[in-house]
Amino acid sequence: LNLQIDTARHHLEKAIKNRNQRLVFIHGVGEGVLKQELRTLFSRYNQVVYEDADSTKYGFDAATSVHIYQKPIA
């Protein structure tokens, strides 16, 4: 679990640095432990909003869509 969270943090930080606007984290259904830990991680970022990803594309409750809001470059 720690490796998965560290990997997710790395990809999120990279997306923020590269000014990406959206990421999808596929965590699977299971017991929801990874999903909850990911959402705890995402909630630590002021510019990040997350929601369940498209269930028709990723499966019901199996992925989280992350939107990154950043100020425009001046």
N, C-alpha and C positions, 0 to 999 in steps of 0.2 A: 504494500500500500504506500509506503514512504517513497519508493522509487517512482510509482505512478504519479504521486502528487508533485514530487520534484521535477519530473519530466513535464507535467502540465504547467508548472510555474515557469520553467525554462521557455516553453513554447509561447506562453502568454506574454512574458517579458520581451521575447523576440518580436512578437506581433506588435506590441506597443512601440518598441524601438523602430520597427519598419513601417509604422503608421498604418498597419492593416486595420480594417474596420470590423471584420467578422471572423470568428473561428467557430468550429464545431468540435466538441469533445465527445467522443463515443465512449461511454462507460458501461454499456450493457445494462441489463435489468437487474438480475441477481437480487441481493438483499438491500441494495441501495446505499451501501457503505461508501463506495467510491464516489457516487453521485453526491452524497451529502458532504464529503470531504472536499470535493471540487467546488461546490457552491460556497463552502466556508472560505476557501481560497479566493474565489472570485469576489466575494463580498468585501474583501480587504482593499480592493482597488476602487477609488472614487469614480473613475472614468469607465468602469465596466458595468454593464447590465446583462443579465443572463435570463434565459427562459428555456423551457423544453423545446428541443429541436423538432422539426417537421416529422411527425410520426409516420407519414406515408413514405418518407425517404429513408429514415433511420430506424424505424420500429417504435412501437409504443413505449415511451419512457426510457429509451435506451441511449439518448444523447442530449447534450445541452448546448444550445447556441449562445455564443458570447458576442456581444456588440461592444466595441471599443470606441468611445467618444473622446476625441482629442481636439484641442484648439488648432485652428489653421496656422500654417507656417507663415510668418509675416515677411 
